[in-house]
């Protein structure tokens, strides 16, 4: 794991602003057509959730910013993230 140099980061001001919040996290809700994945799941008997989770994690790991985590007031850049990284907030 490596750390981001906050002083040269173009989002430094955003980080400093939002990191002062009690809960500086956010969530999004989007509609996604998963018809083909669902049909593939039924055809192959691979559980839909396994296919869905794999596709989500593959997409998330393709975007560097989604692999950032706040650790001890620093931005850690993970080589990859897993489902548990997404669901466990850091202790602040």
C-alpha positions in Angstrom: 0.0 0.0 0.0 1.2 3.5 -0.7 0.0 6.9 0.4 -1.1 9.9 -1.7 0.9 13.1 -1.4 -1.9 15.3 -0.2 0.1 18.5 -0.7 0.2 17.9 -4.5 -3.2 16.4 -4.8 -5.7 18.4 -6.9 -8.5 17.5 -4.5 -6.7 18.6 -1.3 -9.2 21.3 -0.6 -12.1 18.9 -0.9 -10.4 16.4 1.4 -9.7 19.0 4.0 -13.3 20.3 3.8 -15.1 17.0 4.0 -12.7 15.2 6.3 -13.9 17.6 9.1 -17.4 16.1 8.8 -18.6 13.5 11.4 -19.6 11.2 8.5 -17.6 12.3 5.4 -18.8 9.4 3.2 -21.5 9.3 0.5 -23.5 6.8 -1.5 -25.1 6.8 -4.9 -28.1 4.9 -6.3 -28.2 4.1 -10.0 -30.4 2.0 -12.2 -28.4 -0.8 -13.9 -29.8 -3.3 -16.4 -28.7 -6.7 -15.2 -31.0 -8.8 -17.5 -28.2 -10.5 -19.3 -26.3 -11.3 -16.1 -29.5 -12.7 -14.6 -30.2 -14.9 -17.6 -26.6 -16.1 -17.6 -26.9 -16.9 -13.9 -30.0 -19.0 -14.6 -28.5 -20.7 -17.6 -25.2 -21.7 -15.7 -26.5 -22.0 -12.2 -23.8 -19.6 -11.0 -25.4 -17.5 -8.2 -26.5 -14.1 -9.5 -25.0 -12.3 -6.4 -21.6 -13.9 -7.2 -21.7 -12.6 -10.8 -23.0 -9.2 -9.7 -20.4 -8.8 -7.0 -17.5 -9.9 -9.2 -18.6 -7.4 -11.9 -18.9 -4.6 -9.4 -15.5 -5.2 -7.8 -13.9 -5.5 -11.3 -15.3 -2.1 -12.2 -14.4 -0.5 -8.9 -10.8 -1.7 -9.1 -10.4 -0.2 -12.5 -10.8 3.3 -11.1 -7.8 4.4 -8.9 -9.8 7.0 -6.9 -12.2 4.2 -5.7 -9.2 2.5 -4.1 -8.4 5.4 -1.8 -9.1 4.9 1.9 -8.6 7.3 4.8 -6.2 5.8 7.3 -4.8 7.9 10.2 -5.8 11.2 8.4 -3.8 10.1 5.3 -5.0 8.9 1.9 -3.9 5.3 1.4 -4.0 3.9 -2.1 -4.7 0.2 -2.1 -3.5 -2.0 -5.0 -7.0 -3.5 -5.0 -10.1 -3.4 -2.8 -12.4 -6.1 -1.8 -16.0 -6.2 -0.7 -15.0 -5.9 3.0 -13.1 -2.7 2.2 -16.3 -1.2 0.9 -18.4 -2.1 3.9 -16.2 -1.4 6.8 -15.7 2.3 7.5 -12.4 3.5 8.9 -12.2 4.4 12.6 -12.1 8.2 12.9 
